[in-house]
Amino acid sequence: MVKLSIGLLDMGYREDNKSPLSTIEEIIEYAVQADELNFSRFWLTEHHDDDINLSYGSPEMLIALI
């Protein structure tokens, strides 16, 4: 199968009733599915504020898990 020339971007926002950890687990599952579907890239946004609805602030920390 040929890889698609399209990537996916995850913003890291979470629902009010979910913990940051469960959202991070969902992001990891999302990245795995993107890889299985042969997407060319998976992007994580970087945040510079302390919004409580964000599951992570630094994509470098999360990309190591993915």
Summary of the structure (lengths in Angstrom):
residues: 66
radius of gyration: 12.5
end to end distance: 22.5
largest distance: 41.3
contacts: 145
relative contact order: 0.28
helix: 36%
strand: 15%
